[in-house]
Amino acid sequence: MNAKFIGMDSWDRPVYECEDETLIKDIDSRADRPPALYTSVNNAFDGEPDMPVKKDITLLPQRIIW
């Protein structure tokens, strides 16, 4: 599934929107670590990270790193 970067939340976490409109966050976007993708509580842009994403996700246009 593809996920498009839509901005940084209030904690400077990259937020992506999946094709099914689910918002996900990379909670550890350091360059030397793999993506740690989580859904967002209530699918809110500034919501807290909720559940880990277990699907294969392609981050578009690229992964945003610190």
HTML snippet that shows the backbone in 3Dmol.js (N, CA, C, O; Angstrom):
<script src="https://3Dmol.org/build/3Dmol-min.js"></script>
<div id="view" style="width:600px;height:400px;position:relative"></div>
<script>
const pdb = `
ATOM      1  N   MET A   1       0.849  -1.162   0.000  1.00  0.00           N
ATOM      2  CA  MET A   1       0.000   0.000   0.000  1.00  0.00           C
ATOM      3  C   MET A   1       0.901   1.235   0.000  1.00  0.00           C
ATOM      4  O   MET A   1       1.955   1.237   0.637  1.00  0.00           O
ATOM      5  N   ASN A   2       0.493   2.269  -0.704  1.00  0.00           N
ATOM      6  CA  ASN A   2       1.228   3.522  -0.752  1.00  0.00           C
ATOM      7  C   ASN A   2       0.714   4.477   0.320  1.00  0.00           C
ATOM      8  O   ASN A   2      -0.472   4.484   0.651  1.00  0.00           O
ATOM      9  N   ALA A   3       1.635   5.287   0.856  1.00  0.00           N
ATOM     10  CA  ALA A   3       1.289   6.310   1.833  1.00  0.00           C
ATOM     11  C   ALA A   3       2.027   7.590   1.466  1.00  0.00           C
ATOM     12  O   ALA A   3       3.247   7.585   1.300  1.00  0.00           O
ATOM     13  N   LYS A   4       1.286   8.682   1.340  1.00  0.00           N
ATOM     14  CA  LYS A   4       1.830   9.967   0.910  1.00  0.00           C
ATOM     15  C   LYS A   4       2.100  10.866   2.114  1.00  0.00           C
ATOM     16  O   LYS A   4       1.255  11.004   2.997  1.00  0.00           O
ATOM     17  N   PHE A   5       3.284  11.475   2.141  1.00  0.00           N
ATOM     18  CA  PHE A   5       3.645  12.414   3.203  1.00  0.00           C
ATOM     19  C   PHE A   5       2.714  13.618   3.151  1.00  0.00           C
ATOM     20  O   PHE A   5       2.524  14.221   2.095  1.00  0.00           O
ATOM     21  N   ILE A   6       2.119  13.974   4.333  1.00  0.00           N
ATOM     22  CA  ILE A   6       1.207  15.124   4.357  1.00  0.00           C
ATOM     23  C   ILE A   6       1.632  16.189   5.369  1.00  0.00           C
ATOM     24  O   ILE A   6       0.976  17.225   5.475  1.00  0.00           O
ATOM     25  N   GLY A   7       2.704  15.957   6.108  1.00  0.00           N
ATOM     26  CA  GLY A   7       3.194  16.986   7.024  1.00  0.00           C
ATOM     27  C   GLY A   7       3.775  16.400   8.300  1.00  0.00           C
ATOM     28  O   GLY A   7       3.845  15.185   8.487  1.00  0.00           O
ATOM     29  N   MET A   8       4.193  17.323   9.179  1.00  0.00           N
ATOM     30  CA  MET A   8       4.757  16.942  10.473  1.00  0.00           C
ATOM     31  C   MET A   8       3.731  17.288  11.555  1.00  0.00           C
ATOM     32  O   MET A   8       3.139  18.367  11.537  1.00  0.00           O
ATOM     33  N   ASP A   9       3.527  16.364  12.493  1.00  0.00           N
ATOM     34  CA  ASP A   9       2.573  16.649  13.566  1.00  0.00           C
ATOM     35  C   ASP A   9       3.201  17.573  14.608  1.00  0.00           C
ATOM     36  O   ASP A   9       4.328  18.033  14.422  1.00  0.00           O
ATOM     37  N   SER A  10       2.499  17.848  15.686  1.00  0.00           N
ATOM     38  CA  SER A  10       2.977  18.791  16.696  1.00  0.00           C
ATOM     39  C   SER A  10       4.190  18.283  17.482  1.00  0.00           C
ATOM     40  O   SER A  10       4.806  19.043  18.229  1.00  0.00           O
ATOM     41  N   TRP A  11       4.533  17.008  17.316  1.00  0.00           N
ATOM     42  CA  TRP A  11       5.734  16.435  17.945  1.00  0.00           C
ATOM     43  C   TRP A  11       6.829  16.206  16.906  1.00  0.00           C
ATOM     44  O   TRP A  11       7.786  15.478  17.169  1.00  0.00           O
ATOM     45  N   ASP A  12       6.700  16.821  15.731  1.00  0.00           N
ATOM     46  CA  ASP A  12       7.663  16.690  14.627  1.00  0.00           C
ATOM     47  C   ASP A  12       7.815  15.257  14.131  1.00  0.00           C
ATOM     48  O   ASP A  12       8.898  14.843  13.717  1.00  0.00           O
ATOM     49  N   ARG A  13       6.719  14.507  14.178  1.00  0.00           N
ATOM     50  CA  ARG A  13       6.713  13.165  13.602  1.00  0.00           C
ATOM     51  C   ARG A  13       6.129  13.255  12.196  1.00  0.00           C
ATOM     52  O   ARG A  13       5.103  13.908  12.003  1.00  0.00           O
ATOM     53  N   PRO A  14       6.759  12.615  11.207  1.00  0.00           N
ATOM     54  CA  PRO A  14       6.194  12.607   9.863  1.00  0.00           C
ATOM     55  C   PRO A  14       4.854  11.867   9.843  1.00  0.00           C
ATOM     56  O   PRO A  14       4.717  10.788  10.420  1.00  0.00           O
ATOM     57  N   VAL A  15       3.869  12.468   9.166  1.00  0.00           N
ATOM     58  CA  VAL A  15       2.535  11.885   9.044  1.00  0.00           C
ATOM     59  C   VAL A  15       2.298  11.582   7.568  1.00  0.00           C
ATOM     60  O   VAL A  15       2.562  12.412   6.698  1.00  0.00           O
ATOM     61  N   TYR A  16       1.795  10.379   7.303  1.00  0.00           N
ATOM     62  CA  TYR A  16       1.516   9.923   5.945  1.00  0.00           C
ATOM     63  C   TYR A  16       0.048   9.510   5.870  1.00  0.00           C
ATOM     64  O   TYR A  16      -0.528   9.050   6.855  1.00  0.00           O
ATOM     65  N   GLU A  17      -0.544   9.677   4.701  1.00  0.00           N
ATOM     66  CA  GLU A  17      -1.917   9.228   4.474  1.00  0.00           C
ATOM     67  C   GLU A  17      -1.896   8.063   3.501  1.00  0.00           C
ATOM     68  O   GLU A  17      -1.393   8.182   2.384  1.00  0.00           O
ATOM     69  N   CYS A  18      -2.450   6.925   3.937  1.00  0.00           N
ATOM     70  CA  CYS A  18      -2.517   5.729   3.096  1.00  0.00           C
ATOM     71  C   CYS A  18      -3.624   5.872   2.052  1.00  0.00           C
ATOM     72  O   CYS A  18      -4.466   6.765   2.138  1.00  0.00           O
ATOM     73  N   GLU A  19      -3.605   4.989   1.084  1.00  0.00           N
ATOM     74  CA  GLU A  19      -4.616   4.989   0.023  1.00  0.00           C
ATOM     75  C   GLU A  19      -6.028   4.846   0.579  1.00  0.00           C
ATOM     76  O   GLU A  19      -6.983   5.336  -0.023  1.00  0.00           O
ATOM     77  N   ASP A  20      -6.166   4.182   1.718  1.00  0.00           N
ATOM     78  CA  ASP A  20      -7.488   3.995   2.334  1.00  0.00           C
ATOM     79  C   ASP A  20      -7.836   5.107   3.324  1.00  0.00           C
ATOM     80  O   ASP A  20      -8.779   4.974   4.104  1.00  0.00           O
ATOM     81  N   GLU A  21      -7.065   6.217   3.292  1.00  0.00           N
ATOM     82  CA  GLU A  21      -7.252   7.413   4.117  1.00  0.00           C
ATOM     83  C   GLU A  21      -6.852   7.235   5.579  1.00  0.00           C
ATOM     84  O   GLU A  21      -7.140   8.104   6.403  1.00  0.00           O
ATOM     85  N   THR A  22      -6.200   6.138   5.912  1.00  0.00           N
ATOM     86  CA  THR A  22      -5.675   5.938   7.253  1.00  0.00           C
ATOM     87  C   THR A  22      -4.414   6.772   7.410  1.00  0.00           C
ATOM     88  O   THR A  22      -3.547   6.767   6.535  1.00  0.00           O
ATOM     89  N   LEU A  23      -4.309   7.494   8.532  1.00  0.00           N
ATOM     90  CA  LEU A  23      -3.104   8.260   8.822  1.00  0.00           C
ATOM     91  C   LEU A  23      -2.146   7.396   9.625  1.00  0.00           C
ATOM     92  O   LEU A  23      -2.540   6.714  10.571  1.00  0.00           O
ATOM     93  N   ILE A  24      -0.873   7.438   9.226  1.00  0.00           N
ATOM     94  CA  ILE A  24       0.163   6.712   9.952  1.00  0.00           C
ATOM     95  C   ILE A  24       1.317   7.659  10.246  1.00  0.00           C
ATOM     96  O   ILE A  24       1.513   8.659   9.555  1.00  0.00           O
ATOM     97  N   LYS A  25       2.078   7.325  11.285  1.00  0.00           N
ATOM     98  CA  LYS A  25       3.202   8.146  11.712  1.00  0.00           C
ATOM     99  C   LYS A  25       4.443   7.282  11.835  1.00  0.00           C
ATOM    100  O   LYS A  25       4.375   6.119  12.233  1.00  0.00           O
ATOM    101  N   ASP A  26       5.585   7.878  11.484  1.00  0.00           N
ATOM    102  CA  ASP A  26       6.876   7.232  11.716  1.00  0.00           C
ATOM    103  C   ASP A  26       7.386   7.797  13.034  1.00  0.00           C
ATOM    104  O   ASP A  26       7.836   8.942  13.087  1.00  0.00           O
ATOM    105  N   ILE A  27       7.319   6.997  14.105  1.00  0.00           N
ATOM    106  CA  ILE A  27       7.627   7.526  15.433  1.00  0.00           C
ATOM    107  C   ILE A  27       9.124   7.547  15.736  1.00  0.00           C
ATOM    108  O   ILE A  27       9.534   8.085  16.764  1.00  0.00           O
ATOM    109  N   ASP A  28       9.946   6.971  14.859  1.00  0.00           N
ATOM    110  CA  ASP A  28      11.402   7.029  15.023  1.00  0.00           C
ATOM    111  C   ASP A  28      12.006   7.201  13.632  1.00  0.00           C
ATOM    112  O   ASP A  28      12.474   6.240  13.020  1.00  0.00           O
ATOM    113  N   SER A  29      11.989   8.429  13.149  1.00  0.00           N
ATOM    114  CA  SER A  29      12.376   8.670  11.757  1.00  0.00           C
ATOM    115  C   SER A  29      13.855   9.018  11.595  1.00  0.00           C
ATOM    116  O   SER A  29      14.224   9.778  10.700  1.00  0.00           O
ATOM    117  N   ARG A  30      14.701   8.458  12.468  1.00  0.00           N
ATOM    118  CA  ARG A  30      16.142   8.656  12.320  1.00  0.00           C
ATOM    119  C   ARG A  30      16.648   7.851  11.129  1.00  0.00           C
ATOM    120  O   ARG A  30      16.180   6.742  10.871  1.00  0.00           O
ATOM    121  N   ALA A  31      17.598   8.415  10.417  1.00  0.00           N
ATOM    122  CA  ALA A  31      18.098   7.829   9.174  1.00  0.00           C
ATOM    123  C   ALA A  31      18.702   6.436   9.368  1.00  0.00           C
ATOM    124  O   ALA A  31      18.638   5.607   8.459  1.00  0.00           O
ATOM    125  N   ASP A  32      19.278   6.172  10.524  1.00  0.00           N
ATOM    126  CA  ASP A  32      19.958   4.888  10.742  1.00  0.00           C
ATOM    127  C   ASP A  32      19.036   3.803  11.299  1.00  0.00           C
ATOM    128  O   ASP A  32      19.507   2.738  11.697  1.00  0.00           O
ATOM    129  N   ARG A  33      17.728   4.064  11.331  1.00  0.00           N
ATOM    130  CA  ARG A  33      16.747   3.097  11.852  1.00  0.00           C
ATOM    131  C   ARG A  33      15.681   2.810  10.806  1.00  0.00           C
ATOM    132  O   ARG A  33      15.373   3.671   9.982  1.00  0.00           O
ATOM    133  N   PRO A  34      15.114   1.606  10.832  1.00  0.00           N
ATOM    134  CA  PRO A  34      13.997   1.332   9.912  1.00  0.00           C
ATOM    135  C   PRO A  34      12.760   2.106  10.350  1.00  0.00           C
ATOM    136  O   PRO A  34      12.668   2.504  11.511  1.00  0.00           O
ATOM    137  N   PRO A  35      11.808   2.329   9.450  1.00  0.00           N
ATOM    138  CA  PRO A  35      10.579   3.041   9.827  1.00  0.00           C
ATOM    139  C   PRO A  35       9.837   2.320  10.957  1.00  0.00           C
ATOM    140  O   PRO A  35       9.733   1.093  10.964  1.00  0.00           O
ATOM    141  N   ALA A  36       9.331   3.091  11.897  1.00  0.00           N
ATOM    142  CA  ALA A  36       8.494   2.566  12.982  1.00  0.00           C
ATOM    143  C   ALA A  36       7.109   3.180  12.767  1.00  0.00           C
ATOM    144  O   ALA A  36       6.788   4.225  13.333  1.00  0.00           O
ATOM    145  N   LEU A  37       6.302   2.526  11.952  1.00  0.00           N
ATOM    146  CA  LEU A  37       5.019   3.081  11.522  1.00  0.00           C
ATOM    147  C   LEU A  37       3.893   2.654  12.448  1.00  0.00           C
ATOM    148  O   LEU A  37       3.747   1.479  12.783  1.00  0.00           O
ATOM    149  N   TYR A  38       3.091   3.651  12.858  1.00  0.00           N
ATOM    150  CA  TYR A  38       1.948   3.433  13.749  1.00  0.00           C
ATOM    151  C   TYR A  38       0.748   4.199  13.221  1.00  0.00           C
ATOM    152  O   TYR A  38       0.894   5.259  12.611  1.00  0.00           O
ATOM    153  N   THR A  39      -0.440   3.654  13.459  1.00  0.00           N
ATOM    154  CA  THR A  39      -1.656   4.406  13.165  1.00  0.00           C
ATOM    155  C   THR A  39      -1.770   5.540  14.174  1.00  0.00           C
ATOM    156  O   THR A  39      -1.000   5.602  15.133  1.00  0.00           O
ATOM    157  N   SER A  40      -2.727   6.435  13.960  1.00  0.00           N
ATOM    158  CA  SER A  40      -2.944   7.574  14.842  1.00  0.00           C
ATOM    159  C   SER A  40      -4.313   7.430  15.518  1.00  0.00           C
ATOM    160  O   SER A  40      -5.299   7.087  14.866  1.00  0.00           O
ATOM    161  N   VAL A  41      -4.365   7.693  16.825  1.00  0.00           N
ATOM    162  CA  VAL A  41      -5.631   7.595  17.562  1.00  0.00           C
ATOM    163  C   VAL A  41      -6.691   8.453  16.876  1.00  0.00           C
ATOM    164  O   VAL A  41      -6.458   9.617  16.551  1.00  0.00           O
ATOM    165  N   ASN A  42      -7.854   7.853  16.665  1.00  0.00           N
ATOM    166  CA  ASN A  42      -8.996   8.506  16.007  1.00  0.00           C
ATOM    167  C   ASN A  42      -8.676   9.003  14.602  1.00  0.00           C
ATOM    168  O   ASN A  42      -9.387   9.850  14.061  1.00  0.00           O
ATOM    169  N   ASN A  43      -7.608   8.475  14.013  1.00  0.00           N
ATOM    170  CA  ASN A  43      -7.172   8.876  12.674  1.00  0.00           C
ATOM    171  C   ASN A  43      -6.967  10.396  12.598  1.00  0.00           C
ATOM    172  O   ASN A  43      -7.209  11.014  11.562  1.00  0.00           O
ATOM    173  N   ALA A  44      -6.522  10.981  13.707  1.00  0.00           N
ATOM    174  CA  ALA A  44      -6.312  12.429  13.801  1.00  0.00           C
ATOM    175  C   ALA A  44      -4.870  12.781  13.466  1.00  0.00           C
ATOM    176  O   ALA A  44      -3.944  12.074  13.863  1.00  0.00           O
ATOM    177  N   PHE A  45      -4.683  13.876  12.732  1.00  0.00           N
ATOM    178  CA  PHE A  45      -3.348  14.311  12.330  1.00  0.00           C
ATOM    179  C   PHE A  45      -2.424  14.457  13.536  1.00  0.00           C
ATOM    180  O   PHE A  45      -1.282  14.002  13.485  1.00  0.00           O
ATOM    181  N   ASP A  46      -2.888  15.077  14.614  1.00  0.00           N
ATOM    182  CA  ASP A  46      -2.076  15.263  15.816  1.00  0.00           C
ATOM    183  C   ASP A  46      -2.367  14.223  16.895  1.00  0.00           C
ATOM    184  O   ASP A  46      -1.965  14.396  18.045  1.00  0.00           O
ATOM    185  N   GLY A  47      -3.063  13.146  16.535  1.00  0.00           N
ATOM    186  CA  GLY A  47      -3.352  12.092  17.505  1.00  0.00           C
ATOM    187  C   GLY A  47      -2.098  11.341  17.925  1.00  0.00           C
ATOM    188  O   GLY A  47      -1.095  11.324  17.212  1.00  0.00           O
ATOM    189  N   GLU A  48      -2.176  10.726  19.087  1.00  0.00           N
ATOM    190  CA  GLU A  48      -1.059   9.916  19.582  1.00  0.00           C
ATOM    191  C   GLU A  48      -0.889   8.670  18.715  1.00  0.00           C
ATOM    192  O   GLU A  48      -1.870   8.154  18.180  1.00  0.00           O
ATOM    193  N   PRO A  49       0.346   8.181  18.570  1.00  0.00           N
ATOM    194  CA  PRO A  49       0.546   6.896  17.883  1.00  0.00           C
ATOM    195  C   PRO A  49      -0.231   5.812  18.616  1.00  0.00           C
ATOM    196  O   PRO A  49      -0.300   5.810  19.845  1.00  0.00           O
ATOM    197  N   ASP A  50      -0.821   4.883  17.848  1.00  0.00           N
ATOM    198  CA  ASP A  50      -1.708   3.882  18.436  1.00  0.00           C
ATOM    199  C   ASP A  50      -1.169   2.471  18.215  1.00  0.00           C
ATOM    200  O   ASP A  50      -0.459   1.931  19.063  1.00  0.00           O
ATOM    201  N   MET A  51      -1.508   1.886  17.086  1.00  0.00           N
ATOM    202  CA  MET A  51      -1.171   0.488  16.818  1.00  0.00           C
ATOM    203  C   MET A  51      -0.069   0.394  15.757  1.00  0.00           C
ATOM    204  O   MET A  51      -0.078   1.163  14.796  1.00  0.00           O
ATOM    205  N   PRO A  52       0.885  -0.543  15.919  1.00  0.00           N
ATOM    206  CA  PRO A  52       1.908  -0.707  14.885  1.00  0.00           C
ATOM    207  C   PRO A  52       1.281  -1.167  13.565  1.00  0.00           C
ATOM    208  O   PRO A  52       0.319  -1.935  13.551  1.00  0.00           O
ATOM    209  N   VAL A  53       1.840  -0.685  12.476  1.00  0.00           N
ATOM    210  CA  VAL A  53       1.366  -1.050  11.142  1.00  0.00           C
ATOM    211  C   VAL A  53       2.111  -2.296  10.698  1.00  0.00           C
ATOM    212  O   VAL A  53       3.342  -2.315  10.674  1.00  0.00           O
ATOM    213  N   LYS A  54       1.370  -3.333  10.348  1.00  0.00           N
ATOM    214  CA  LYS A  54       1.989  -4.604   9.973  1.00  0.00           C
ATOM    215  C   LYS A  54       1.976  -4.850   8.466  1.00  0.00           C
ATOM    216  O   LYS A  54       2.519  -5.851   7.999  1.00  0.00           O
ATOM    217  N   LYS A  55       1.355  -3.939   7.696  1.00  0.00           N
ATOM    218  CA  LYS A  55       1.305  -4.072   6.245  1.00  0.00           C
ATOM    219  C   LYS A  55       2.594  -3.532   5.636  1.00  0.00           C
ATOM    220  O   LYS A  55       3.300  -2.736   6.254  1.00  0.00           O
ATOM    221  N   ASP A  56       2.891  -3.977   4.411  1.00  0.00           N
ATOM    222  CA  ASP A  56       3.993  -3.393   3.659  1.00  0.00           C
ATOM    223  C   ASP A  56       3.534  -2.041   3.137  1.00  0.00           C
ATOM    224  O   ASP A  56       2.537  -1.948   2.421  1.00  0.00           O
ATOM    225  N   ILE A  57       4.264  -0.995   3.498  1.00  0.00           N
ATOM    226  CA  ILE A  57       3.910   0.375   3.134  1.00  0.00           C
ATOM    227  C   ILE A  57       5.055   0.980   2.333  1.00  0.00           C
ATOM    228  O   ILE A  57       6.221   0.851   2.704  1.00  0.00           O
ATOM    229  N   THR A  58       4.713   1.637   1.236  1.00  0.00           N
ATOM    230  CA  THR A  58       5.675   2.416   0.464  1.00  0.00           C
ATOM    231  C   THR A  58       5.425   3.881   0.767  1.00  0.00           C
ATOM    232  O   THR A  58       4.341   4.400   0.503  1.00  0.00           O
ATOM    233  N   LEU A  59       6.440   4.555   1.329  1.00  0.00           N
ATOM    234  CA  LEU A  59       6.312   5.959   1.710  1.00  0.00           C
ATOM    235  C   LEU A  59       6.670   6.842   0.522  1.00  0.00           C
ATOM    236  O   LEU A  59       7.754   6.728  -0.051  1.00  0.00           O
ATOM    237  N   LEU A  60       5.734   7.733   0.158  1.00  0.00           N
ATOM    238  CA  LEU A  60       5.904   8.577  -1.022  1.00  0.00           C
ATOM    239  C   LEU A  60       5.946  10.047  -0.631  1.00  0.00           C
ATOM    240  O   LEU A  60       5.248  10.415   0.314  1.00  0.00           O
ATOM    241  N   PRO A  61       6.704  10.905  -1.280  1.00  0.00           N
ATOM    242  CA  PRO A  61       7.628  10.549  -2.354  1.00  0.00           C
ATOM    243  C   PRO A  61       8.863   9.825  -1.844  1.00  0.00           C
ATOM    244  O   PRO A  61       9.587   9.204  -2.622  1.00  0.00           O
ATOM    245  N   GLN A  62       9.110   9.904  -0.520  1.00  0.00           N
ATOM    246  CA  GLN A  62      10.212   9.188   0.123  1.00  0.00           C
ATOM    247  C   GLN A  62       9.985   9.229   1.618  1.00  0.00           C
ATOM    248  O   GLN A  62       9.098   9.936   2.096  1.00  0.00           O
ATOM    249  N   ARG A  63      10.770   8.486   2.353  1.00  0.00           N
ATOM    250  CA  ARG A  63      10.687   8.538   3.808  1.00  0.00           C
ATOM    251  C   ARG A  63      11.302   9.847   4.292  1.00  0.00           C
ATOM    252  O   ARG A  63      12.398  10.220   3.874  1.00  0.00           O
ATOM    253  N   ILE A  64      10.593  10.532   5.166  1.00  0.00           N
ATOM    254  CA  ILE A  64      11.091  11.774   5.742  1.00  0.00           C
ATOM    255  C   ILE A  64      11.886  11.394   6.992  1.00  0.00           C
ATOM    256  O   ILE A  64      11.363  10.724   7.883  1.00  0.00           O
ATOM    257  N   ILE A  65      13.138  11.819   7.057  1.00  0.00           N
ATOM    258  CA  ILE A  65      14.005  11.456   8.183  1.00  0.00           C
ATOM    259  C   ILE A  65      14.512  12.701   8.878  1.00  0.00           C
ATOM    260  O   ILE A  65      14.498  13.794   8.311  1.00  0.00           O
ATOM    261  N   TRP A  66      14.970  12.526  10.134  1.00  0.00           N
ATOM    262  CA  TRP A  66      15.557  13.630  10.892  1.00  0.00           C
ATOM    263  C   TRP A  66      16.998  13.787  10.513  1.00  0.00           C
ATOM    264  O   TRP A  66      17.682  14.666  11.038  1.00  0.00           O
TER     265      TRP A  66
END
`;
const viewer = $3Dmol.createViewer("view");
viewer.addModel(pdb, "pdb");
viewer.setStyle({}, {cartoon: {color: "spectrum"}});
viewer.zoomTo();
viewer.render();
</script>
